Amino acid sequence: MPIETDFSFAQVIPKTADAEERLVAPVDLLGPLRPMVGPKPTDPEQTAKRKWKGNGFNLIWRPNFPFESEDKPFGDKQFFLQLNLTDEELDFTEITGTGIANRSLFESTIALGAIAYTQSIKDSCDQTGQHFEPGVWAHVPKTTHPKVQSTVVRMGSIPHGTTINLQGTATRAKTPMFEPASITPFFGNKDDGDTHLFSIREEDLNRCSDSRTERKRLDGLRHHRKPFTPEHLKNPNLFLADALDKQTVLSTTILSLTSDTTSPGSIPDAGGGTANIASLAGGKTPNGSSNALATVVTTRFWIERVRGEDGTEFEQMQYTQRVLLRFDRLSWPHITVATLRPVSATPRGSLR
């Protein structure tokens, strides 16, 4: 779903000591986010924008309110494991303009670069809408108060009633590394894939269950090169590795972000977080449970330059995202992965 806007910031950024240097070698305020929208247009009347499309997978443990029904279409447990093979579109439009002026008490004004985005995800089987998210990506230059290297930020709004503010860093690598993505719920706040785990039979695709999406719905889709296996359910990041089969990754920019910047080693070590509406938070209960509270979001994007099997080179974007939903005294992983390629870029002519 394209972002039809010609908006760009036009705020006054005070000159600094390096102003003359910037005139000689202008700084791209988007920094590592530039590939999302493509090169700067040579025509100042144009806006950098780019659409990405591809396929992926979505897994969510969701609450399942007990109800009386003979056929029990969603099972009879307190939860349901919903699985969707997905078709996805990500639209990016640069809104940087002269830069987003962040004025502060302890530091001279800094200028952020920014991209507006919309994400839409549909089920591959029947094209039903599963997710829609508008938001903004931003590149923040290094600061002295706090003393932090340059960072990247994603601010998004999810219609279910959650807003996210994710922060992190950009690094470079030759090829991506996909760490396992645990889907096992757990008690407490220690998310290390080992502590206080609560394994559930629905994690095993070989075991039948009324409280999980039917396997037949996941089999046989042509755009997925390999079949959906029990291993893919246990570690959805395998879909990302599958997409690189017969490809050679030439270079990678890695964007690693989280809402929990209080964790050891986080950059930055402040800010970020999630916010939920009342119906997700739920009322006060004896065990302190909630309806479906999104507590922590972590994500990693790989923006790649790739050589295909036929020798052609192209750009590709892969990501994995893990949201922890809190209900019934457990933290339940909600994981989304996708592999996308650009299908359109800055059009000729002006939007104005």
Secondary structure, DSSP 8 states (H G I E B T S, - for coil): ----------------TTHHHHHHS---TTGGGHHHH-S--SSTT---EEEEEEEEEEEEEEE------SS-TT-SSSEEEEEEEEEEEEEEEE--TT-EEE--SSS--EEEEEEEEEEEEEETTT--EEEEEEEEEEEE--EETTEE--EEEEEEEETTTEEEEEEEEEEEESS----------BSSS--SSSSSB---GGG-TTS--TTB--GGGTS--TT-SS---HHHHH-TTHHHHHHTTT-EEEEEEEEEEES-TTSTT-SSSS--EEEE-HHHH----TT---SSEEEEEEEEEEEEEEE-TTS-EEEEEEEEEEEEEEETTEEEEEEEEEEEEEEE---SS---
